[in-house]
Amino acid sequence: MNTEDLKRYDKRVQQIVDPFGSGFPKLRKLMIEWAQENSLSTHDLMEQYMAWKWKK
């Protein structure tokens, strides 16, 4: 995934209210969809996203 993909995904994540609480099912669904779109495992996608987010 490139930086533009991560930025686009990040905008969608930010729209989820309480992504690690009541909004977690929505976050989970998005991550699964993105992983499939990019031919990655969900774990690998989360790892890339969190590493990118950490650097910001």
N, C-alpha and C positions, 0 to 999 in steps of 0.2 A: 504494500500500500504506500501511496505517496502522501505528501503533506496536504495536498488539496483534498484527497479523500478523507483524511483525518479531520480536517477543518469542517468538511461537510457533515461528517458523522457527529462531530462534537456539537454542532448547532442543533442537531436532532436530540442529542442526549440532554442538552440544556433546556429543552422544551418540556422534558418529563419532570413532573412535580414529585419531589422526594424519591429520586431514582434508586436509593438503597433502602427504602422503606416500603411504603404502600405502592410506589411506582415501579418496584423491582420487576414484576412480571412484564411490563412494557419494555424495560431496559433489556431484559433477558431475550425477549422476542427480537428486538432490534439487533442485538449482538449476534444472534443465530443467523438472521437474514444477511447481515454484513459478512459474516464468516463464509457463508455459502456463496455470496456474490464474488468474493475474493479467493475462493478455493483454499481457505484456511480453516484450521480447527478454531473453535470458539476460544480456547485457551490462548492460542497464538495471536488471535485478533485482540483479545483483552490485553495481552502482554504488550503488543505494539502500541495500542491506544494509551495504556497507562504510562508507558515509557515516554511517548510523545507529550502527554499531558504533564508529566513530571518535569520535563525540560522547559516548559513554558514559564 
